[in-house]
Amino acid sequence: MASAFIPPIEMTLDELRDALAPLIPGNAAFDGWSDKALAMAAAELGVPADRAKLAFPGGSVQMIDAWFDATDRGMAAAFPPERIAGMKIRQRIRDLVLYRIEAMAPHKEALRRAFAILSMPQNALSAAKLAWRAADRMWRLAGDTATDFNHYSKRGILSALYTSTMLVFMDDESEGLAETKGFLDRRIDDVMRFEKFKAQWKGGGERVPSLSRFLGRLRYPAI
């Protein structure tokens, strides 16, 4: 059952934040993650700029956070359990990473500006938390239920995998993001070959690679 429509002017601050989040990037590309970009997004939604500002007391970092969160909600809607169930784990992770990239592709300049803000020393903790959250949500959608050390290693390394792929994406001018997709596929393939060799060297019974272990061996710099 669809939820009842709430006029923007009647939204709570949390509801307003969610409604504004997808609108800010289109303005941030030109005006940065600023009060001006927020005011323009508020005008699109039909709410006063002062009220919109109340929804983002954390300023630019909170605006970026809200945009990434909106992307995650879209990702969850695009990958319901019945869709995920028919995919192998490698394809699940690949498609989830690419979904996020393709969802942000129309706002590449806003993303570039967001990365510049998150790379500032004072925002290092926020950047780490956002990268971890993205990886955690992707793994949960992929069906991961690990609670041991693998839970942390998977997320830490998927965060690095995602970030390194995003760095390639930022300079990718190829048709259909061919360079980005190729980079992602090669990195996954590299660790798959390594894991297969490792399993054979150990003489273990598991000959089929598991991406949940492969990703734990990727090492790329995070933003």
C-alpha positions in Angstrom: 0.0 0.0 0.0 1.5 3.4 -1.0 2.1 5.9 1.7 -0.1 9.0 1.9 1.4 12.1 0.2 2.7 14.6 2.6 2.9 18.2 1.4 6.5 19.4 1.7 5.5 22.3 3.9 4.0 19.8 6.4 7.0 17.4 6.5 9.0 16.8 9.6 12.7 17.8 9.4 13.6 14.1 8.8 11.1 13.8 6.0 12.2 17.1 4.5 15.8 15.9 4.6 14.9 12.8 2.7 12.9 14.7 0.2 15.6 17.3 -0.4 18.6 14.9 -0.6 18.1 13.9 -4.3 17.6 17.5 -5.3 20.7 19.0 -3.9 23.3 17.4 -6.2 21.8 19.1 -9.3 22.6 22.4 -7.7 25.8 21.4 -5.9 27.4 20.8 -9.3 27.4 24.6 -9.8 27.3 26.1 -6.3 29.0 23.4 -4.3 27.5 21.8 -1.2 26.5 25.2 0.1 23.5 27.0 1.5 22.8 28.4 -1.9 22.6 24.9 -3.4 20.3 23.9 -0.6 18.1 27.0 -1.0 17.7 26.2 -4.7 16.7 22.6 -3.9 14.2 23.9 -1.4 12.7 26.2 -4.0 12.3 23.2 -6.3 10.5 21.3 -3.5 8.4 24.4 -2.5 9.6 25.0 1.0 11.3 28.0 2.6 15.1 28.0 2.5 15.3 28.7 6.2 13.3 25.6 7.0 15.4 23.5 4.6 18.5 24.7 6.4 17.1 23.4 9.7 17.0 19.9 8.2 20.8 20.0 7.7 22.4 21.4 10.8 25.6 19.5 9.9 26.0 21.6 6.8 27.7 20.2 3.6 28.7 16.9 5.1 25.2 16.2 6.2 23.9 17.1 2.7 26.4 14.7 1.2 25.4 12.0 3.8 21.7 12.4 2.9 22.5 12.1 -0.9 24.4 8.9 -0.3 21.6 7.6 1.9 19.0 8.4 -0.8 21.2 6.4 -3.2 21.2 3.5 -0.8 17.4 3.6 -0.6 17.2 3.5 -4.4 19.6 0.6 -4.5 17.6 -1.4 -2.0 14.4 -0.8 -4.0 16.2 -1.9 -7.2 17.5 -5.1 -5.7 14.6 -6.8 -3.9 15.3 -10.3 -2.4 13.7 -12.1 -5.4 16.2 -10.4 -7.8 19.2 -11.0 -5.6 18.2 -14.7 -5.1 18.8 -15.4 -8.8 22.3 -14.0 -8.9 25.7 -15.5 -7.9 27.5 -13.6 -5.2 30.1 -12.2 -7.6 27.3 -10.7 -9.8 25.5 -9.4 -6.8 28.5 -7.4 -5.6 29.4 -6.2 -9.1 25.9 -5.0 -9.9 25.5 -3.3 -6.5 28.7 -1.4 -7.0 27.7 -0.4 -10.5 24.2 0.6 -9.4 25.7 3.2 -7.0 28.1 4.5 -9.7 25.4 4.8 -12.4 23.0 6.4 -10.0 25.5 9.2 -9.3 26.8 9.5 -12.9 24.4 12.3 -13.8 25.9 14.3 -11.0 29.6 13.7 -11.4 30.7 17.2 -10.7 28.6 17.3 -7.5 30.3 14.0 -6.6 33.7 15.4 -7.3 33.0 18.4 -5.0 31.6 16.0 -2.4 34.9 14.0 -2.5 36.9 17.2 -2.1 34.9 18.0 1.1 35.2 14.5 2.5 38.9 14.5 1.8 39.5 17.4 4.2 41.3 16.2 7.4 38.4 17.4 9.6 36.0 15.2 7.7 38.1 12.0 7.7 36.0 10.3 10.3 32.8 11.1 8.4 34.3 9.9 5.2 35.3 6.6 6.7 31.8 6.1 8.2 30.1 6.8 4.9 32.4 4.4 3.0 31.8 1.7 5.7 28.0 2.2 5.6 27.9 1.9 1.8 29.9 -1.4 2.0 27.7 -2.7 4.8 24.5 -2.0 3.0 25.8 -3.6 -0.2 26.8 -6.8 1.7 23.5 -6.9 3.5 21.6 -6.7 0.2 23.9 -9.3 -1.2 22.7 -11.7 1.6 25.7 -11.6 3.9 25.0 -12.8 7.4 28.5 -13.1 8.8 29.0 -12.0 12.4 32.6 -13.0 12.9 35.8 -11.3 11.7 34.7 -11.9 8.1 31.9 -9.4 8.7 34.5 -6.6 9.2 37.0 -7.7 6.7 34.4 -8.0 3.9 33.1 -4.5 4.6 36.5 -2.9 5.0 37.8 -4.3 1.7 34.5 -3.8 -0.2 34.7 -0.2 0.9 38.2 0.1 -0.6 37.1 -1.7 -3.8 34.2 0.6 -4.2 36.3 3.7 -3.5 39.0 2.7 -6.0 36.4 2.0 -8.6 34.8 5.4 -8.0 38.2 7.1 -8.5 38.4 5.4 -11.9 34.8 6.5 -12.7 35.6 10.1 -11.9 38.0 10.3 -14.9 36.1 7.9 -17.1 34.9 9.4 -20.4 34.4 6.1 -22.2 31.1 5.1 -23.6 28.9 3.2 -21.2 31.5 3.6 -18.4 33.5 0.8 -20.2 36.7 1.8 -18.4 35.1 1.7 -15.0 33.4 -1.6 -15.6 36.6 -3.1 -16.9 38.6 -1.9 -13.9 36.0 -3.4 -11.5 35.9 -6.7 -13.4 39.7 -7.0 -13.5 40.1 -6.4 -9.8 37.6 -9.0 -9.0 39.0 -11.5 -11.5 42.5 -10.9 -10.1 41.5 -11.9 -6.6 39.4 -14.8 -7.9 42.5 -16.3 -9.6 44.6 -15.7 -6.5 42.0 -17.5 -4.3 41.8 -20.4 -6.6 45.6 -20.8 -6.6 45.6 -20.5 -2.8 42.9 -23.2 -2.4 44.9 -25.5 -4.7 48.1 -24.8 -2.9 46.6 -25.7 0.4 45.1 -28.8 -1.1 41.7 -27.9 0.4 38.5 -29.3 -0.8 37.0 -26.0 -1.7 38.0 -25.4 -5.3 35.3 -22.8 -6.2 36.3 -19.3 -5.2 34.1 -17.3 -2.8 34.0 -13.6 -3.3 33.3 -13.1 0.4 36.9 -14.2 0.9 38.4 -12.7 -2.3 37.3 -9.1 -1.4 39.1 -9.6 1.9 42.4 -9.6 0.0 41.9 -6.4 -2.0 44.0 -3.4 -1.0 43.3 0.0 -2.5 43.5 3.5 -0.9 40.3 4.9 0.4 39.2 8.5 -0.2 
